[in-house]
Amino acid sequence: MLAQRLKLSPIHLGMLLATFGTALFSLKSIFIKLAYLEGLNTDSVLVLRMAISLPIYLGILIWLIRRQAHTDVRLNQFPMILLLGFLGYFLSSWLDLKGLETITAQLERLTLFTYPILVALLGTLFFKTPITAKIGWSLLITYGGLWVVFYQELQLIGDGTVFGTLMVFLAALSFSVYVLLGKRVIHQVGSLMFTSLAMSSSSIITLIYFNTWVGFGGLEVTQMAWLWLFLLAIFSTVIPSFMIAEAIALIGPTQTGIVGTLGPIFTILLAVWWLNEPFGLAHLIGLALVVSGVLLLTFKRA
């Protein structure tokens, strides 16, 4: 066991994996923005990111099957896994990338970070879970903070802010549906097996989509773009996806989610330092409110 080899308790190892996984995921928006500066767009970044990561996920999938000697995945579960891969990794990623074309990495990260609120609201609509006072306060605080940052960037960037924020909000909504529908399947087949299957299927869907609607003929990629794409695929997709999955197995989704509140802070610091994005009092207030609102909901679930 990894914890024993590193001479760490499962709790300490889980916290370590959650922290590093969150930090690596936070780099995603930065690498995408840098790839855009090299002349790439939503479709090209998405397909190349998936093409680079697909062999790794397939290799891990084969290793898992051989290691287990059999798989716990039943044939009737594959349609749901395909649907979840489409919602959580293809559609959500495409909408997120599209939004990043017109808004800052800071606003994108804060908007995407509100997905736990959407999960709670969707649970109320479709699974009849009650809306408590804490959910209501969390909703008001989180989206109040998001509005502060949105309004600030609307003054600086203009109309593109509305379209970009809408796209990222829809990405968060798509990911929320994935979270709600995926809980049962992930529990049945295991997080590592599910991640490998869902990411492999979504990568194949992306390749089919790009070949059908865009085409590889006119794709031009600079050397610097390849560097950002490689870092995006390996260090902000493959590695953190398994880190977070293992962290959830060790310390549970609640504690992993609490550590995940560091994500927007990491992204904003990197965006200001690396991309020279503006950061003022409005961004600070918005960040504090969004993180506080999600933390309130997370502790409620605990």
Secondary structure as UniProt FT lines:
FT   HELIX           2..5
FT   TURN            6..7
FT   HELIX           10..26
FT   HELIX           28..37
FT   TURN            38..39
FT   HELIX           42..68
FT   HELIX           75..77
FT   HELIX           78..85
FT   HELIX           86..91
FT   HELIX           92..100
FT   TURN            101..102
FT   HELIX           105..112
FT   TURN            113..114
FT   HELIX           115..127
FT   HELIX           133..157
FT   HELIX           160..189
FT   HELIX           191..213
FT   TURN            217..218
FT   HELIX           223..233
FT   HELIX           234..238
FT   HELIX           239..260
FT   TURN            261..262
FT   HELIX           263..274
FT   HELIX           281..301
//
